[in-house]
Amino acid sequence: MKRTTWEFAFEAKEVLAAAQAKFEYHEGRFDYWTDLYNQAVFNLKESGFVVDDSFGGSNASYREVHMGFDSTLERKMRDAKRKVEEHEAKRDEYGAFVQALSAHPPSYTLPLHYDDVVYFGLGAAVPEPVDA
């Protein structure tokens, strides 16, 4: 099968609606993950750092100070930061398509290849992963 050579005709308004939906999805996920990231940073600053100033070593005349933090909070912060960057890039990418497609008359026909149809989600509905 040579699906890379297939072409599908879609009206610009259909592709625009699909690009707008993808843009809105990634904009929403960007906002969600930005909030989660900010919350993780706040939690790290508020309660993530742990100080252990117990007497250390064989010489009990000094205190040894160890600082650490909750690695779960660090992981949440890193995951959220990665997702913020991922959805920001996708949001901007689809936003550029929205702007470009808005310049075409709604009935203008665009010949799209298979990968374009998949990219814009114009085929059968495929649900997004839950943890996206």
C-alpha positions in Angstrom: 0.0 0.0 0.0 1.4 3.4 -0.9 -0.5 5.6 1.5 2.2 8.2 1.3 1.0 9.0 -2.2 -2.7 9.0 -1.5 -4.4 12.4 -1.7 -7.7 13.4 0.0 -9.7 16.5 -0.8 -10.8 18.6 2.2 -12.3 22.0 2.1 -10.2 24.6 3.9 -13.0 25.2 6.4 -12.7 21.5 7.5 -9.0 21.6 7.9 -9.3 25.0 9.7 -11.8 23.6 12.2 -9.5 20.6 12.8 -6.5 22.8 13.3 -8.5 25.1 15.6 -9.6 22.1 17.7 -6.0 20.8 17.9 -4.8 24.4 18.9 -7.5 24.6 21.6 -6.6 21.2 22.9 -3.0 22.0 23.2 -3.7 25.4 24.6 -5.8 23.8 27.3 -3.2 21.2 28.1 -0.5 23.9 28.2 -2.6 25.9 30.8 -3.2 22.7 32.8 0.5 21.6 32.9 1.6 25.2 33.5 -0.6 25.3 36.6 0.7 21.9 37.7 4.3 23.0 37.2 3.7 26.2 39.2 2.1 24.2 42.0 5.0 21.7 42.0 7.5 24.6 42.2 5.5 26.2 45.0 5.3 22.8 46.9 9.1 22.4 46.5 9.7 25.8 47.9 7.2 25.4 50.7 7.8 21.9 51.9 10.1 20.0 49.6 13.4 20.8 51.3 14.3 18.7 54.3 17.1 19.7 56.8 18.7 17.1 59.0 21.0 18.7 61.5 21.6 15.7 63.7 24.9 15.2 65.5 27.2 13.5 63.0 30.2 11.3 62.9 32.3 10.0 65.8 33.0 13.6 67.0 29.8 14.7 68.6 31.1 18.2 69.1 29.8 19.4 65.7 26.5 19.2 63.9 26.4 17.8 60.3 23.8 19.4 58.2 22.2 17.5 55.3 19.7 19.1 53.0 17.6 17.2 50.7 14.2 17.3 49.1 11.2 15.1 48.3 12.1 13.4 45.0 8.4 12.9 44.3 7.9 16.6 44.1 11.0 17.0 41.9 9.6 14.4 39.5 6.2 16.1 39.4 7.9 19.4 38.6 10.1 17.9 35.9 7.2 16.0 34.3 5.0 19.1 34.3 7.8 21.3 32.8 8.3 18.8 30.0 4.5 18.7 29.3 4.4 22.6 29.4 7.1 22.7 26.7 5.5 19.9 24.6 2.1 21.5 24.6 3.4 25.0 24.1 5.2 23.8 20.9 2.1 22.0 19.6 -0.1 24.9 20.5 2.1 27.3 18.5 2.4 24.8 15.6 -1.4 24.4 15.3 -1.8 28.2 15.8 0.3 28.9 12.8 -1.9 26.5 10.7 -5.0 28.2 12.0 -3.6 31.6 10.9 -2.5 30.2 7.5 -5.8 28.3 6.8 -7.9 31.4 7.8 -6.5 33.1 4.7 -8.2 30.6 2.4 -11.9 30.9 1.3 -13.9 28.3 3.3 -14.7 26.3 0.1 -11.1 26.2 -1.1 -10.1 22.5 -1.6 -6.8 21.4 -0.2 -5.3 18.1 -1.4 -4.0 16.4 1.8 -1.8 13.3 2.1 -2.5 10.5 4.6 -0.1 11.9 7.2 -1.8 15.3 6.9 -5.2 13.7 7.5 -3.8 12.0 10.6 -1.9 15.1 11.8 -5.1 17.2 11.8 -7.2 14.4 13.1 -9.5 14.5 10.1 -9.9 10.7 9.9 -11.8 8.5 12.3 -11.8 9.9 15.8 -8.8 8.7 17.8 -9.0 9.5 21.5 -6.0 11.4 23.1 -4.1 9.6 25.8 -5.4 10.3 29.3 -2.1 11.6 30.7 -1.4 13.9 27.7 
